[in-house]
Amino acid sequence: MSIKVRTKHFGEIDLDESKVLTFENGIMGYENCKKFTILFNNESGTRPVISWLQSLNEPGLALPVINPVLVMEDYNPVVEEELLSGLGELNPDNQIVFVTLTVPKDLTRMTANLKAPIVINADTRKGCQVIVENHDYKVKYPVYERFAKAKQEKEGETC
């Protein structure tokens, strides 16, 4: 069964109901938005580096998200188990973690929020945003140089 969803960046899309994620408490700053999905703009069907956490309640709310390991290889957030209890039993096979990106006009100032990751249980399709206990993780962790370096290395491989 599919539903029609209006979005700011992707227009109107048909979304399979199995792709709907429920965030019981919403996300920070958008506590009333409870239904989301993950979208990506890629014709080949392969998942790109950056995806979008799209609200189904608010068409204009779409946050760019990324796997935190692509930002910081040893990312290992410490989270109180109680904060994740509403998601169901998590394990390495069903747990998906994203961090949000802030992408200003000046791309060299792009940052990732390592302090408040989004955790999703793929089996229950429930998600939440949590504040990690790690004191060394920043809300505005600079990522542009890391992406630029990775792109240079990838281009060097093709030559």
C-alpha positions as CSV (number, residue, x, y, z in Angstrom):
1,M,0.0,0.0,0.0
2,S,1.4,3.4,-0.9
3,I,0.6,6.9,0.3
4,K,1.0,10.3,-1.4
5,V,3.5,12.6,0.3
6,R,4.2,16.2,-0.4
7,T,7.8,17.3,0.0
8,K,9.6,20.6,-0.6
9,H,12.7,19.1,-2.3
10,F,11.2,16.1,-4.1
11,G,7.7,17.3,-5.0
12,E,4.8,14.8,-4.5
13,I,6.0,11.2,-4.2
14,D,4.4,7.8,-3.8
15,L,5.7,6.2,-0.6
16,D,5.3,2.6,0.4
17,E,3.8,2.5,3.9
18,S,6.6,0.2,5.0
19,K,9.0,3.1,4.6
20,V,7.2,5.2,7.2
21,L,9.2,5.8,10.4
22,T,7.6,6.8,13.7
23,F,9.3,9.1,16.1
24,E,7.1,9.1,19.2
25,N,8.7,12.3,20.6
26,G,9.4,13.9,17.2
27,I,12.9,15.4,16.8
28,M,14.5,18.3,18.5
29,G,12.7,21.5,17.5
30,Y,10.0,19.6,15.7
31,E,8.4,17.6,18.5
32,N,5.0,17.6,16.8
33,C,6.3,15.9,13.7
34,K,6.0,12.2,14.4
35,K,6.1,10.5,10.9
36,F,9.2,10.5,8.7
37,T,10.9,8.6,5.9
38,I,14.4,8.5,4.5
39,L,14.7,9.8,1.0
40,F,17.7,10.0,-1.4
41,N,18.1,11.7,-4.7
42,N,19.9,9.2,-6.8
43,E,18.8,7.9,-10.2
44,S,21.0,4.7,-10.0
45,G,19.1,3.4,-6.9
46,T,22.2,3.1,-4.8
47,R,22.2,5.0,-1.6
48,P,24.3,8.2,-1.7
49,V,26.4,9.6,1.1
50,I,23.8,12.1,2.1
51,S,20.1,11.2,2.5
52,W,17.1,13.2,3.7
53,L,15.0,12.7,6.9
54,Q,11.7,13.9,5.4
55,S,8.8,14.7,7.7
56,L,5.5,13.4,6.5
57,N,3.7,15.9,8.8
58,E,5.5,19.0,7.5
59,P,6.4,19.0,3.8
60,G,9.0,21.7,4.3
61,L,10.9,19.8,6.9
62,A,13.7,17.6,5.3
63,L,17.0,17.3,7.1
64,P,20.1,16.2,5.4
65,V,21.5,13.1,7.3
66,I,24.6,11.0,7.0
67,N,26.1,7.9,8.5
68,P,28.3,9.2,11.3
69,V,31.1,6.8,10.5
70,L,31.6,8.7,7.2
71,V,32.3,11.9,9.3
72,M,34.3,10.3,12.2
73,E,35.5,6.7,11.7
74,D,35.6,5.9,15.4
75,Y,32.2,7.5,16.2
76,N,31.0,5.5,19.2
77,P,28.3,7.5,21.1
78,V,27.4,6.7,24.7
79,V,23.7,6.7,25.1
80,E,21.5,5.9,28.1
81,E,19.7,2.6,27.3
82,E,16.5,4.1,28.7
83,L,16.5,6.7,25.9
84,L,16.4,3.9,23.3
85,S,14.0,1.6,25.1
86,G,10.9,2.7,23.1
87,L,12.5,1.6,19.8
88,G,12.4,-2.2,20.6
89,E,15.4,-4.5,20.8
90,L,18.3,-3.0,18.9
91,N,21.2,-5.1,17.5
92,P,23.9,-4.4,14.8
93,D,21.6,-5.8,12.1
94,N,18.6,-3.6,12.7
95,Q,20.1,-0.4,14.1
96,I,20.6,2.6,11.8
97,V,22.3,5.7,13.1
98,F,22.4,9.1,11.3
99,V,23.7,12.5,12.2
100,T,22.2,15.7,10.8
101,L,24.1,18.1,8.6
102,T,24.0,21.8,8.5
103,V,24.8,23.0,4.9
104,P,25.2,26.7,4.7
105,K,25.7,28.7,1.4
106,D,29.4,28.6,2.1
107,L,29.9,24.8,1.8
108,T,33.3,25.1,3.5
109,R,31.4,25.7,6.8
110,M,29.3,22.5,6.6
111,T,29.0,20.8,9.9
112,A,27.6,17.5,11.4
113,N,25.8,17.3,14.7
114,L,27.6,14.4,16.5
115,K,26.0,15.3,19.8
116,A,22.4,14.4,18.8
117,P,22.3,11.4,16.5
118,I,19.1,9.9,15.1
119,V,18.7,6.2,16.0
120,I,16.3,4.0,14.0
121,N,15.2,0.4,14.6
122,A,14.7,-0.9,11.0
123,D,12.6,-3.8,12.3
124,T,10.1,-1.8,14.3
125,R,10.4,1.3,12.1
126,K,10.7,3.5,15.2
127,G,13.2,6.2,15.6
128,C,14.4,8.9,18.1
129,Q,16.9,11.6,18.4
130,V,19.1,11.4,21.5
131,I,21.7,13.5,23.2
132,V,24.9,11.5,23.7
133,E,26.9,11.6,26.9
134,N,30.3,11.9,25.1
135,H,31.7,15.3,26.0
136,D,34.1,15.4,23.0
137,Y,31.3,15.2,20.4
138,K,30.3,18.6,19.0
139,V,27.0,19.9,17.8
140,K,28.8,21.7,15.0
141,Y,31.6,19.3,13.9
142,P,33.3,20.6,10.7
143,V,33.1,18.1,7.8
144,Y,33.9,19.9,4.6
145,E,37.7,19.1,4.7
146,R,37.0,15.5,5.3
147,F,34.6,15.3,2.3
148,A,37.0,17.2,0.1
149,K,39.9,14.9,1.0
150,A,37.8,11.8,0.4
151,K,36.7,13.2,-3.0
152,Q,40.3,13.9,-4.0
153,E,41.4,10.4,-3.0
154,K,38.5,8.8,-4.9
155,E,39.4,10.9,-8.0
156,G,43.0,9.8,-7.7
157,E,41.9,6.2,-7.8
158,T,40.2,6.6,-11.2
159,C,43.2,8.2,-12.9
